[in-house]
Amino acid sequence: MNLPQYISDILSSLSAAAIIAAVAWLYSRIRNFRLERSLKSAISPNGVGIEYSLAPLSAEFTIQIHNYTSSYIRVRSVVLVAEKWHMELSPKENQKLFQTPLSNEILRPKFRRTYITRGSIEDDNNPNSQILPPKTMGIWRLWPGAIGQHDWKLTHGFVVFEYGTIFGNAAMIRMKIPDSSFKLIKKCFEELNTCYRERRPLPSPGERPKA
């Protein structure tokens, strides 16, 4: 047995395995970085919904969350933070998903081929979370009783996303709602909150803030 050659073969095998592992790790890092960057556009600057009635008094506030990525993602939590309190939204009950992100891409001059990544995201029983398949959009709703509960002064908001990695596990990240989207959320919600508490009508659509 040629011991030096045997040792050399072992070292070559270990080096090859290390290179493969490094390449896989680097690919995973780049893929996760791109996916997380795409999630920054998940909350549309125009995706705010309001329903309001004085007789009988009722109100609803919703936010659209879009999955423009090619991966299955779970929206684990959506939270709006105020000066003294915070509110958590939940998926709107009995509301089907929409293909709004896909519809937007179809209308572009070029439609890029997309390979769908399923990852390790599985259904669970968390009432505040929902899985969004690639190129779909869901609606998150604030509990109606919270709208007039306080004189809310919103400061920022967070969304917690979960996605599957190429190594078979799942990653969970917290992302701050971008200012471009939060500006409209803040204006619309605080206007609704004030009108609800003071029992007065909302301004006409033409007078409402725009993105």
C-alpha positions as CSV (number, residue, x, y, z in Angstrom):
1,M,0.0,0.0,0.0
2,N,1.4,3.4,-1.0
3,L,0.8,5.5,2.1
4,P,1.7,8.9,0.6
5,Q,-0.6,8.3,-2.3
6,Y,-3.4,7.1,0.1
7,I,-3.0,10.3,2.1
8,S,-3.0,12.4,-1.0
9,D,-6.2,10.8,-2.2
10,I,-7.9,11.5,1.1
11,L,-6.7,15.1,1.1
12,S,-8.0,15.5,-2.5
13,S,-11.4,14.0,-1.5
14,L,-11.6,16.3,1.5
15,S,-10.7,19.3,-0.6
16,A,-13.3,18.5,-3.3
17,A,-15.9,18.0,-0.6
18,A,-14.9,21.4,1.0
19,I,-15.2,23.1,-2.3
20,I,-18.6,21.6,-3.0
21,A,-19.8,22.6,0.4
22,A,-18.5,26.2,0.0
23,V,-20.2,26.5,-3.4
24,A,-23.5,25.2,-2.0
25,W,-23.2,27.6,0.9
26,L,-22.4,30.6,-1.4
27,Y,-25.3,29.7,-3.7
28,S,-27.6,29.5,-0.7
29,R,-26.5,32.9,0.6
30,I,-26.9,34.6,-2.8
31,R,-30.4,32.9,-3.3
32,N,-31.5,34.0,0.2
33,F,-30.2,37.5,-0.3
34,R,-32.1,37.9,-3.6
35,L,-35.3,36.4,-2.1
36,E,-35.2,38.7,0.9
37,R,-34.6,41.7,-1.3
38,S,-37.6,40.8,-3.4
39,L,-39.7,40.6,-0.2
40,K,-39.2,44.3,0.3
41,S,-41.8,44.9,-2.4
42,A,-44.3,42.6,-0.7
43,I,-46.5,45.4,0.7
44,S,-47.8,47.5,-2.1
45,P,-47.7,51.3,-1.7
46,N,-51.3,51.2,-2.9
47,G,-52.5,48.1,-1.1
48,V,-54.5,49.6,1.7
49,G,-58.3,49.0,2.0
50,I,-60.9,50.8,4.1
51,E,-64.6,50.0,4.8
52,Y,-66.5,52.4,7.0
53,S,-70.1,52.9,8.0
54,L,-71.8,55.3,10.4
55,A,-75.2,53.5,10.6
56,P,-74.6,50.9,11.9
57,L,-71.1,52.0,13.1
58,S,-68.5,49.6,11.7
59,A,-65.0,49.8,10.2
60,E,-62.5,47.6,8.5
61,F,-58.8,48.1,7.7
62,T,-56.9,45.8,5.4
63,I,-53.4,45.5,3.9
64,Q,-52.4,43.6,0.8
65,I,-49.2,41.4,0.9
66,H,-47.8,40.3,-2.4
67,N,-45.4,37.4,-3.1
68,Y,-43.4,38.4,-6.2
69,T,-40.8,35.7,-5.6
70,S,-40.5,32.3,-7.2
71,S,-40.7,30.6,-3.8
72,Y,-43.5,29.6,-1.4
73,I,-43.4,32.0,1.6
74,R,-45.3,32.2,4.8
75,V,-46.3,35.5,6.2
76,R,-46.0,34.7,9.9
77,S,-46.9,38.1,11.5
78,V,-48.0,41.6,10.4
79,V,-47.7,44.2,13.2
80,L,-48.4,48.0,13.2
81,V,-46.6,49.8,16.0
82,A,-47.9,53.0,17.6
83,E,-46.4,55.3,20.2
84,K,-47.8,53.3,23.1
85,W,-49.3,50.1,21.7
86,H,-49.1,47.8,18.8
87,M,-51.7,45.8,16.7
88,E,-51.3,42.5,15.0
89,L,-53.3,41.8,11.8
90,S,-54.5,38.4,10.6
91,P,-55.3,36.9,7.2
92,K,-58.8,37.9,6.2
93,E,-61.2,35.0,6.9
94,N,-62.7,33.1,3.9
95,Q,-60.7,35.2,1.5
96,K,-59.1,33.4,-1.4
97,L,-55.7,34.4,-2.8
98,F,-55.3,36.6,-5.8
99,Q,-52.8,36.3,-8.7
100,T,-52.2,40.0,-8.8
101,P,-48.3,39.8,-8.9
102,L,-48.6,37.3,-11.8
103,S,-51.1,39.5,-13.6
104,N,-48.8,42.5,-13.3
105,E,-45.9,40.5,-14.8
106,I,-48.0,39.1,-17.7
107,L,-48.5,42.7,-18.9
108,R,-44.8,43.5,-19.1
109,P,-43.1,43.5,-22.5
110,K,-41.0,40.4,-21.5
111,F,-42.1,37.5,-19.3
112,R,-39.2,35.7,-17.8
113,R,-39.2,32.0,-17.3
114,T,-39.6,31.2,-13.6
115,Y,-38.6,28.0,-11.8
116,I,-40.8,27.5,-8.7
117,T,-39.1,26.6,-5.4
118,R,-41.3,24.9,-2.8
119,G,-38.7,24.6,0.0
120,S,-39.9,23.2,3.4
121,I,-42.9,25.4,4.1
122,E,-45.8,23.4,5.4
123,D,-49.3,24.4,6.5
124,D,-49.8,25.0,10.2
125,N,-52.7,26.1,12.4
126,N,-51.4,29.5,13.3
127,P,-54.4,31.9,12.7
128,N,-52.2,34.9,12.2
129,S,-50.1,33.3,9.4
130,Q,-50.7,32.2,5.8
131,I,-48.7,30.6,3.0
132,L,-48.5,32.6,-0.2
133,P,-47.5,30.5,-3.3
134,P,-45.3,32.3,-5.9
135,K,-46.9,35.3,-7.7
136,T,-49.9,35.5,-5.4
137,M,-51.4,38.1,-3.0
138,G,-53.3,37.8,0.2
139,I,-55.2,40.3,2.4
140,W,-54.5,40.9,6.1
141,R,-57.2,42.4,8.3
142,L,-57.1,44.3,11.5
143,W,-59.5,43.2,14.2
144,P,-62.3,45.8,13.9
145,G,-62.5,46.4,17.7
146,A,-58.9,47.7,17.6
147,I,-59.7,50.5,15.2
148,G,-61.4,52.8,17.7
149,Q,-59.7,51.3,20.8
150,H,-57.1,54.1,21.2
151,D,-56.1,57.3,19.6
152,W,-53.5,55.5,17.5
153,K,-50.4,57.3,16.3
154,L,-48.5,54.8,14.2
155,T,-44.7,55.0,14.0
156,H,-43.7,52.0,12.0
157,G,-44.7,48.4,11.1
158,F,-43.1,45.0,10.7
159,V,-43.8,41.8,8.7
160,V,-42.2,38.5,9.6
161,F,-41.6,36.2,6.6
162,E,-40.7,32.5,6.6
163,Y,-39.2,30.7,3.6
164,G,-37.7,27.4,2.8
165,T,-33.9,27.1,2.2
166,I,-32.1,24.9,-0.2
167,F,-30.8,22.8,2.7
168,G,-34.3,21.7,3.7
169,N,-35.0,23.9,6.7
170,A,-36.8,27.2,7.0
171,A,-35.6,30.8,7.7
172,M,-37.6,33.4,9.4
173,I,-36.9,37.1,9.0
174,R,-38.4,40.4,10.3
175,M,-38.7,43.1,7.7
176,K,-39.7,46.7,8.4
177,I,-42.5,48.0,6.2
178,P,-40.9,50.5,3.7
179,D,-41.6,54.1,4.2
180,S,-43.2,54.3,0.7
181,S,-45.9,51.9,1.9
182,F,-46.1,52.9,5.6
183,K,-46.8,56.5,4.7
184,L,-50.2,55.6,3.2
185,I,-50.9,53.0,5.9
186,K,-50.4,55.6,8.6
187,K,-52.5,58.3,6.9
188,C,-55.4,56.0,6.0
189,F,-55.5,54.3,9.3
190,E,-55.2,57.4,11.5
191,E,-57.9,59.1,9.4
192,L,-60.2,56.0,9.9
193,N,-59.4,55.9,13.6
194,T,-60.3,59.6,14.1
195,C,-63.5,59.4,12.1
196,Y,-64.5,56.2,14.0
197,R,-63.9,57.7,17.4
198,E,-65.6,61.0,16.6
199,R,-68.5,59.4,14.8
200,R,-68.1,61.4,11.7
201,P,-67.9,60.5,8.0
202,L,-64.7,59.8,6.1
203,P,-63.6,62.4,3.5
204,S,-64.6,61.6,-0.1
205,P,-62.2,59.4,-2.1
206,G,-60.8,62.4,-4.0
207,E,-59.7,64.0,-0.7
208,R,-58.0,60.9,0.7
209,P,-54.1,60.7,0.7
210,K,-52.5,59.1,-2.3
211,A,-49.2,57.2,-2.5
